[in-house]
Amino acid sequence: MTIEERAETFSVLLKQLGYTKVQTGAWVEKIVDDGQGFPKTIYHCPFCNTEGNGTHYCPECGARLKE
């Protein structure tokens, strides 16, 4: 069995077990005025466009993100 065949077999087995590849990227930052003249940073996930708090993972889609 070649390396490519083994990789394909492992890929199929992992999918059957429920494992999926985690998307990785970086938060999209937007600086806005908070209404009192101070800047506020808002973070959005680049994959699902959910607003987050800049942590290491998106609370909606689970993507691994960095600030």
N, C-alpha and C positions, 0 to 999 in steps of 0.2 A: 504494500500500500504506500503510495507516494505521500509526500508532505501535504500537497494540495488536497488530496482525497481525505486525509486525516483532518485537515482544517475544516473542510466542508462537513464532515461527519460531526465534529465538535460543535460547529455552528448550528447544525440542525438539532442536536441534543440540547444545547443551551436554550434555543428558542422553545423547544418542547417543555423545558423546565420553567419557562416564564422569564428568562433573562433577556433584557434588551440593552442595546448600546446606549450609553448615557451621552447626550449631546453636551458639548463643552463650548464655552465662549466667554464673553465679558458683558457685564451689564451696560446698557446704553444709558448714559447720564444726561440729564437735562436740568439746567439751573434755571429756576423761576423765582420771582419775587413772592415772598410770603404774605404780602399785603401791608407789611409794616416797614418796607424798605430794606429788608434783609434777604440775602440769597438763600434759597433752599434747594438741595439737590434731590431730584426724583429719579429713581432707577426703574428701567423697563427691561424685561427679558427679551432678547433678540429673537427668540424662537416662538413664544406665544404672546408676546406684547403685554404680559401681565405686569402691573406695577409691583415692585418689591422693595425690600429695605437694604439691599446691597450685601446680603449674606452670601455664603458660598453656594447655595442652591436656590433655584426658583421654587417658590411655594406651590405653583400651579402645575408645571410640567416636569419638575425634577431635574432640569438641566443643571450641570455643574458650571457655575459662573464665578468670575473673579471681578473685583472692583476695578 
